[in-house]
């Protein structure tokens, strides 16, 4: 497998993880809104269900932030930038060296 193909697949997997976490968050958020309406209407058991969903929402948020952090770290490694925006010069030199090596190999074949 080509290194670029592997990177593309890994990026797609990371993006899917982030999207899955966001979908989970939206689902729980919608359920909480429904439960708040039930509590406001005075339905029995709605308050207990709301507390349970609050815990699920907190868990979903935590998962989202962790997944997003992993994704941002991975993107930072691919672009040669850290999370704080600093350029990783060693990574950039390595990427340039790899590209030059591929160009040299291509030129020798042609």
N, C-alpha and C positions, 0 to 999 in steps of 0.2 A: 504494500500500500504506500502511496506517495505521502510524504510528510504533510504536504498542503491538504491532501484529502483527509488525513487524520485530524488535522487542526480544524477543518471545516466541520467534520462530524462531531468533534468535541465541543465546538462553539454551538452547534445546533442542539446538542444534548444539554448544555448549560442553559441556553435560552429556553428550552422546553421546561427545565426545572423551575426557572423563574416564572414562566407563564403558568405552570401547574400550581405553584404556590400562590400566585395572584388569583387564579380561578378559585382556589380553596378559600382564600380570604373573602372574595366577593360572595361566595355561597354562604359562608358563615355570617357575613354582614347582613345579607338579605334575610336570613333566618332570625337574626337578632332584631331587625326592624319589625318583622312579623310578631315576634314575642313582645316587643315593647307595645305594639298596638293591642295585643291580648291583655297585657298587664293594665294598660289604660282603660280597657273595656271591663276590667274586673273579673276576668275569667279565672276559674280555680286552677291552681297548679302552674299558672303562667310565670309567677315570680321564681319558683324553683327551677323551672326550665330556663329562664333567663340567666340565672346564676351559672347554670351548667354551660350554656352557650357562651357566656362571657369567658369562661376558662378555655373553651375551644378556640375562641377568637384570639385570646392571648397566645395560645400555642401556635396558631396559624401565623400570627404576626412574627413571632420568634423565628419560625421556620422560613418565612419570607425573607426576613433580614439576614439570616444565616446563608440562605441560598444566594441572595443578591450579593452578599459579601464575597462568597466563593466565585461567583461569576465576575465580579469586578476585579478580583485578584487575578483570575485567569486572563481577562482582557488586558490587564496591566502587564502581565508577562508577555503576551503576544505583541503588544505595541511598544514594549520597552519602557513603559511608564509604571511607576508605583501607584499605589492608591492615592497618594497625596499629589500626584502629577509630576514627580521628579523623574527625570530620564535616567534609565539604567544604562550607562554607557557601555558596560561590559556586554550586556545583552544586545545592544545595537551593533557593537563591533562583531559579535558572533554572527548575528543575522547577515550583516554585510559580507563577512567572510564566506558564509555558506552560499550566498547568492553569487559572489565572485567565482567560487569554486564551480558552481553549476554552469556559469557562463564560460569559464575556461574549458570545461569538459565538453560543452556544446560546440565551441569554436574548433576544438581539436577534431571532433567527429566530422564536422562539415567540410 
